[in-house]
């Protein structure tokens, strides 16, 4: 399972913002990347159903991928299924 980098119990709060402002100066990618950096800097994480603009290194900075990569290796998934980053990141899909 992909999970945040912490062994401490945490309270999760899921806040969703849907849609985009209809103003000319709003830049969705730049705004989201600033938010993603803030989230990484305060050691929390972004839910994976949201648009993700992080690069691969930034993504794995947010999550502890060791258990996930170990399980992919043990189950022979590396060649059979895409990595979670490739499935959810807009940059990896396009």
MMTF fields as JSON, N, C-alpha, C and O atoms, coordinates in Angstrom:
{
  "mmtfVersion": "1.0.0",
  "mmtfProducer": "UNKNOWN",
  "numBonds": 375,
  "numAtoms": 376,
  "numGroups": 94,
  "numChains": 1,
  "numModels": 1,
  "chainsPerModel": [1],
  "groupsPerChain": [94],
  "chainIdList": ["A"],
  "bondAtomList": [4, 2, 8, 6, 12, 10, 16, 14, 20, 18, 24, 22, 28, 26, 32, 30, 36, 34, 40, 38, 44, 42, 48, 46, 52, 50, 56, 54, 60, 58, 64, 62, 68, 66, 72, 70, 76, 74, 80, 78, 84, 82, 88, 86, 92, 90, 96, 94, 100, 98, 104, 102, 108, 106, 112, 110, 116, 114, 120, 118, 124, 122, 128, 126, 132, 130, 136, 134, 140, 138, 144, 142, 148, 146, 152, 150, 156, 154, 160, 158, 164, 162, 168, 166, 172, 170, 176, 174, 180, 178, 184, 182, 188, 186, 192, 190, 196, 194, 200, 198, 204, 202, 208, 206, 212, 210, 216, 214, 220, 218, 224, 222, 228, 226, 232, 230, 236, 234, 240, 238, 244, 242, 248, 246, 252, 250, 256, 254, 260, 258, 264, 262, 268, 266, 272, 270, 276, 274, 280, 278, 284, 282, 288, 286, 292, 290, 296, 294, 300, 298, 304, 302, 308, 306, 312, 310, 316, 314, 320, 318, 324, 322, 328, 326, 332, 330, 336, 334, 340, 338, 344, 342, 348, 346, 352, 350, 356, 354, 360, 358, 364, 362, 368, 366, 372, 370],
  "bondOrderList": [1, 1, 1, 1, 1, 1, 1, 1, 1, 1, 1, 1, 1, 1, 1, 1, 1, 1, 1, 1, 1, 1, 1, 1, 1, 1, 1, 1, 1, 1, 1, 1, 1, 1, 1, 1, 1, 1, 1, 1, 1, 1, 1, 1, 1, 1, 1, 1, 1, 1, 1, 1, 1, 1, 1, 1, 1, 1, 1, 1, 1, 1, 1, 1, 1, 1, 1, 1, 1, 1, 1, 1, 1, 1, 1, 1, 1, 1, 1, 1, 1, 1, 1, 1, 1, 1, 1, 1, 1, 1, 1, 1, 1],
  "groupList": [{"groupName": "UNK", "atomNameList": ["N", "CA", "C", "O"], "elementList": ["N", "C", "C", "O"], "formalChargeList": [0, 0, 0, 0], "bondAtomList": [1, 0, 2, 1, 3, 2], "bondOrderList": [1, 1, 2], "singleLetterCode": "X", "chemCompType": "L-PEPTIDE LINKING"}],
  "groupTypeList": [0, 0, 0, 0, 0, 0, 0, 0, 0, 0, 0, 0, 0, 0, 0, 0, 0, 0, 0, 0, 0, 0, 0, 0, 0, 0, 0, 0, 0, 0, 0, 0, 0, 0, 0, 0, 0, 0, 0, 0, 0, 0, 0, 0, 0, 0, 0, 0, 0, 0, 0, 0, 0, 0, 0, 0, 0, 0, 0, 0, 0, 0, 0, 0, 0, 0, 0, 0, 0, 0, 0, 0, 0, 0, 0, 0, 0, 0, 0, 0, 0, 0, 0, 0, 0, 0, 0, 0, 0, 0, 0, 0, 0, 0],
  "groupIdList": [1, 2, 3, 4, 5, 6, 7, 8, 9, 10, 11, 12, 13, 14, 15, 16, 17, 18, 19, 20, 21, 22, 23, 24, 25, 26, 27, 28, 29, 30, 31, 32, 33, 34, 35, 36, 37, 38, 39, 40, 41, 42, 43, 44, 45, 46, 47, 48, 49, 50, 51, 52, 53, 54, 55, 56, 57, 58, 59, 60, 61, 62, 63, 64, 65, 66, 67, 68, 69, 70, 71, 72, 73, 74, 75, 76, 77, 78, 79, 80, 81, 82, 83, 84, 85, 86, 87, 88, 89, 90, 91, 92, 93, 94],
  "secStructList": [7, 7, 3, 3, 1, 7, 1, 1, 7, 7, 7, 7, 7, 7, 7, 7, 7, 7, 1, 7, 7, 7, 7, 6, 6, 7, 7, 2, 2, 2, 2, 2, 2, 2, 2, 2, 2, 2, 2, 2, 2, 6, 6, 7, 7, 7, 7, 6, 6, 1, 7, 5, 7, 7, 7, 2, 2, 2, 2, 2, 2, 2, 3, 3, 7, 2, 2, 2, 2, 2, 2, 2, 2, 2, 6, 6, 7, 6, 6, 6, 1, 7, 7, 2, 2, 2, 2, 2, 5, 2, 2, 2, 2, 7],
  "xCoordList": [0.843, 0.0, 0.891, 1.915, 0.507, 1.218, 0.691, -0.517, 1.58, 1.139, 2.145, 3.282, 1.727, 2.645, 3.842, 3.797, 4.897, 6.124, 6.01, 6.468, 5.406, 5.3, 4.809, 4.003, 5.306, 4.82, 3.8, 3.245, 3.545, 2.614, 1.18, 0.917, 0.261, -1.149, -1.52, -1.035, -2.39, -2.769, -4.265, -4.923, -4.777, -6.158, -6.157, -5.363, -7.021, -7.094, -8.294, -9.404, -8.057, -9.117, -9.003, -7.95, -10.06, -10.058, -10.871, -12.088, -10.187, -10.84, -10.803, -9.732, -11.941, -12.002, -12.367, -13.273, -11.659, -11.99, -12.256, -11.378, -13.432, -13.827, -14.028, -14.573, -13.591, -13.728, -12.538, -11.626, -12.555, -11.507, -12.137, -13.213, -11.469, -11.973, -12.042, -11.19, -13.021, -13.211, -12.615, -13.259, -11.399, -10.717, -9.497, -8.886, -9.154, -8.086, -6.714, -5.914, -6.426, -5.083, -4.835, -3.703, -5.854, -5.666, -4.956, -5.371, -3.898, -3.116, -3.213, -2.564, -4.017, -4.285, -3.016, -2.822, -2.159, -0.952, -0.039, 0.404, 0.246, 1.131, 0.542, 1.259, -0.749, -1.413, -1.368, -1.08, -1.65, -1.645, -0.238, -0.06, 0.76, 2.148, 2.567, 3.282, 2.146, 2.454, 1.787, 2.392, 0.544, -0.17, 0.498, 0.645, 0.901, 1.58, 2.888, 3.211, 3.633, 4.879, 4.589, 5.278, 3.582, 3.196, 2.843, 3.275, 2.068, 1.651, 2.872, 2.941, 3.836, 5.066, 5.851, 6.369, 5.937, 6.732, 6.186, 6.958, 4.886, 4.309, 4.075, 3.429, 4.611, 4.633, 3.249, 2.996, 2.369, 1.078, 0.996, 2.003, -0.158, -0.199, -1.492, -2.502, -1.42, -2.54, -3.257, -2.617, -4.572, -5.328, -5.089, -4.925, -5.068, -4.65, -5.769, -5.56, -6.944, -7.982, -7.951, -8.675, -7.119, -7.003, -6.025, -5.239, -6.085, -5.075, -3.722, -3.597, -2.714, -1.37, -0.421, -0.39, 0.345, 1.288, 2.734, 3.646, 2.956, 4.313, 5.094, 4.517, 6.43, 7.237, 7.429, 7.021, 8.036, 8.165, 8.912, 8.493, 10.001, 10.762, 9.942, 9.985, 9.193, 8.34, 7.254, 6.939, 6.686, 5.642, 6.171, 5.526, 7.347, 7.877, 8.472, 8.748, 8.675, 9.032, 7.816, 7.964, 6.624, 5.392, 4.989, 4.447, 5.253, 4.801, 5.978, 7.044, 5.772, 6.76, 6.499, 5.58, 7.28, 7.055, 7.733, 7.548, 8.519, 9.243, 8.317, 8.557, 7.262, 6.382, 5.69, 5.518, 5.303, 4.637, 5.57, 5.173, 6.799, 7.748, 8.121, 8.297, 8.241, 8.558, 7.436, 7.702, 6.205, 5.068, 4.973, 4.687, 5.211, 5.212, 6.252, 6.002, 7.41, 8.484, 8.096, 8.228, 7.613, 7.254, 6.142, 6.152, 5.189, 4.05, 4.251, 3.351, 5.411, 5.702, 4.878, 4.531, 4.568, 3.715, 4.483, 3.884, 5.791, 6.568, 6.408, 6.358, 6.327, 6.177, 4.726, 4.409, 3.849, 2.451, 1.56, 0.623, 1.838, 0.968, 1.784, 2.923, 1.21, 1.935, 2.047, 1.218, 3.08, 3.266, 2.171, 1.657, 1.816, 0.745, 1.003, 0.063, 2.235, 2.547, 2.126, 1.546, 2.415, 2.085, 0.583, 0.12, -0.168, -1.627, -2.292, -3.312, -1.738, -2.458, -1.864, -2.548, -0.625, 0.003, -0.312, -0.085, -0.83, -1.184, 0.019, -0.119, 1.187, 2.368, 2.811, 3.323, 2.62, 3.004, 2.025, 2.404, 0.778, -0.248, -0.238, -0.687, 0.254, 0.174, 1.522, 1.622],
  "yCoordList": [-1.177, 0.0, 1.245, 1.28, 2.232, 3.503, 4.291, 4.494, 4.735, 5.49, 6.58, 6.536, 7.566, 8.65, 8.144, 7.064, 8.92, 8.545, 8.866, 9.92, 7.975, 8.162, 6.873, 6.145, 6.602, 5.453, 5.883, 5.039, 7.178, 7.704, 7.581, 7.652, 7.396, 7.415, 8.842, 9.797, 8.979, 10.313, 10.385, 9.389, 11.565, 11.865, 12.341, 13.21, 11.796, 12.192, 13.091, 12.803, 14.156, 15.062, 15.187, 15.561, 14.883, 14.922, 16.136, 16.184, 17.106, 18.316, 18.309, 18.198, 18.426, 18.428, 19.795, 20.453, 20.214, 21.45, 21.04, 20.481, 21.307, 20.82, 21.971, 23.012, 21.784, 22.807, 23.751, 23.606, 24.714, 25.719, 27.096, 27.28, 28.067, 29.44, 29.861, 29.477, 30.622, 31.071, 32.464, 33.335, 32.669, 33.94, 33.703, 32.636, 34.683, 34.526, 34.269, 33.538, 34.849, 34.75, 33.464, 33.233, 32.614, 31.392, 30.336, 30.04, 29.774, 28.725, 27.456, 27.348, 26.507, 25.298, 24.519, 24.11, 24.309, 23.51, 24.186, 23.543, 25.459, 26.172, 26.22, 26.031, 26.47, 26.538, 25.185, 25.111, 24.132, 22.79, 22.391, 21.789, 22.714, 22.381, 23.105, 22.525, 24.353, 25.068, 24.368, 24.213, 23.95, 23.241, 21.901, 21.535, 21.171, 19.885, 20.075, 19.272, 21.116, 21.379, 21.679, 21.169, 22.497, 22.787, 21.491, 21.278, 20.643, 19.374, 18.523, 17.948, 18.435, 17.676, 18.327, 17.636, 19.651, 20.367, 20.19, 20.207, 20.023, 19.846, 18.361, 18.023, 17.49, 16.037, 15.407, 14.544, 15.851, 15.181, 14.703, 14.731, 14.269, 13.725, 14.076, 14.422, 13.974, 14.27, 12.96, 11.936, 13.002, 11.811, 11.523, 12.452, 10.287, 9.914, 9.907, 9.456, 10.393, 10.559, 11.976, 12.282, 12.842, 14.224, 14.305, 13.386, 15.416, 15.645, 15.776, 16.449, 15.134, 15.148, 15.699, 15.211, 16.711, 17.325, 17.141, 17.678, 16.392, 16.16, 15.307, 14.524, 15.471, 14.523, 13.273, 13.254, 12.268, 10.979, 11.137, 10.573, 11.892, 12.072, 12.801, 12.445, 13.821, 14.551, 13.638, 13.693, 12.804, 11.871, 10.929, 10.749, 10.324, 9.375, 10.074, 9.423, 11.39, 12.167, 12.258, 12.316, 12.27, 12.382, 11.043, 11.015, 9.945, 8.625, 7.699, 7.834, 6.757, 5.716, 4.589, 3.795, 4.509, 3.52, 2.19, 1.269, 2.052, 0.796, -0.411, -1.41, -0.369, -1.546, -1.828, -2.983, -0.768, -0.9, -1.55, -2.486, -1.057, -1.606, -3.047, -3.879, -3.335, -4.702, -5.661, -6.752, -5.26, -6.103, -6.287, -7.387, -5.221, -5.331, -6.349, -7.138, -6.318, -7.251, -8.682, -9.597, -8.875, -10.219, -10.862, -12.072, -10.049, -10.585, -10.577, -10.956, -10.153, -10.132, -9.103, -9.32, -7.995, -6.971, -5.955, -5.22, -5.899, -4.836, -4.82, -3.746, -5.973, -6.023, -6.167, -6.016, -6.457, -6.709, -5.476, -5.309, -4.615, -3.477, -2.199, -2.237, -1.068, 0.193, 0.538, 0.136, 1.283, 1.782, 2.801, 3.45, 2.942, 3.854, 5.274, 5.949, 5.734, 7.073, 7.221, 8.237, 6.223, 6.281, 6.265, 6.724, 5.746, 5.702, 7.011, 7.38, 7.72, 8.883, 10.234, 11.252, 10.265, 11.553, 11.998, 11.256, 13.194, 13.73, 13.76, 13.423, 14.152, 14.225, 12.864, 12.764, 11.83, 10.489, 9.916, 9.088, 10.351, 9.828, 10.541, 9.97, 11.755, 12.549, 12.79, 13.445],
  "zCoordList": [0.0, 0.0, 0.0, 0.682, -0.745, -0.723, 0.461, 0.584, 1.327, 2.501, 2.816, 2.348, 3.614, 3.962, 4.753, 5.343, 4.76, 5.463, 6.94, 7.38, 7.713, 9.154, 9.792, 9.214, 10.989, 11.746, 12.787, 13.491, 12.897, 13.877, 13.377, 12.176, 14.318, 13.953, 13.59, 14.198, 12.586, 12.124, 11.92, 11.618, 12.087, 11.746, 10.308, 9.949, 9.486, 8.088, 7.861, 8.309, 7.175, 6.764, 5.253, 4.736, 4.561, 3.104, 2.652, 2.834, 2.068, 1.599, 0.077, -0.52, -0.538, -1.997, -2.531, -2.021, -3.554, -4.27, -5.714, -6.371, -6.2, -7.519, -8.485, -8.119, -9.705, -10.718, -10.704, -9.889, -11.606, -11.699, -11.727, -12.295, -11.116, -11.222, -12.686, -13.487, -13.024, -14.41, -14.618, -15.202, -14.144, -14.347, -15.236, -15.188, -16.031, -17.025, -16.417, -17.001, -15.269, -14.706, -13.91, -13.483, -13.695, -12.908, -13.744, -14.865, -13.203, -13.866, -13.015, -11.974, -13.461, -12.674, -12.351, -11.206, -13.327, -13.097, -12.08, -11.128, -12.265, -11.342, -9.937, -8.954, -9.84, -8.544, -7.835, -6.641, -8.57, -7.981, -7.561, -6.502, -8.369, -8.002, -6.728, -5.912, -6.532, -5.277, -4.094, -3.033, -4.283, -3.223, -2.917, -1.751, -3.956, -3.739, -2.972, -2.096, -3.287, -2.559, -1.097, -0.214, -0.829, 0.553, 1.291, 2.424, 0.653, 1.263, 1.6, 2.686, 0.684, 0.972, 2.106, 2.983, 2.088, 3.103, 4.514, 5.473, 4.662, 6.001, 6.321, 7.313, 5.463, 5.697, 5.786, 6.626, 4.915, 4.767, 3.324, 2.617, 2.871, 1.521, 0.814, 1.427, -0.459, -1.347, -1.675, -1.913, -1.685, -2.066, -3.548, -4.338, -3.92, -5.268, -6.299, -7.425, -5.944, -6.963, -7.524, -8.471, -6.949, -7.402, -8.579, -8.807, -9.323, -10.351, -9.671, -8.648, -10.238, -9.678, -10.74, -11.87, -10.37, -11.298, -10.851, -11.48, -9.778, -9.278, -10.268, -11.023, -10.253, -11.005, -10.124, -8.963, -10.676, -9.969, -8.639, -7.629, -8.63, -7.379, -6.329, -5.152, -6.745, -5.81, -5.256, -4.067, -6.11, -5.683, -4.601, -3.568, -4.833, -3.861, -2.649, -1.641, -2.726, -1.538, -0.604, 0.617, -1.189, -0.413, 0.22, 1.325, -0.479, -0.034, 0.237, -0.365, 1.151, 1.411, 0.424, 0.623, -0.616, -1.663, -1.433, -2.228, -0.365, -0.152, -0.034, -0.712, 0.797, 0.87, -0.475, -0.864, -1.164, -2.459, -3.487, -4.182, -3.584, -4.559, -4.21, -5.1, -2.924, -2.487, -2.894, -3.401, -2.676, -3.042, -4.559, -5.032, -5.32, -6.785, -7.251, -8.162, -6.618, -6.973, -6.601, -7.415, -5.359, -4.878, -5.715, -5.942, -6.168, -6.913, -8.427, -9.178, -8.867, -10.295, -11.06, -12.221, -10.42, -11.042, -11.869, -12.654, -11.709, -12.346, -13.863, -14.463, -14.48, -15.935, -16.367, -17.547, -15.42, -15.77, -15.643, -16.425, -14.673, -14.386, -14.247, -13.782, -14.646, -14.462, -12.981, -12.166, -12.66, -11.302, -11.0, -11.912, -9.738, -9.337, -9.85, -10.27, -9.825, -10.32, -11.782, -12.166, -12.579, -14.006, -14.256, -15.3, -13.312, -13.457, -13.063, -13.646, -12.089, -11.556, -11.949, -11.846, -12.391, -12.693, -14.109, -15.065, -14.242, -15.56, -16.501, -17.677, -16.013, -16.847, -17.37, -18.485, -16.582, -17.008, -18.028, -18.856, -17.971, -18.895, -20.235, -21.229, -20.294, -21.52, -22.129, -23.167]
}
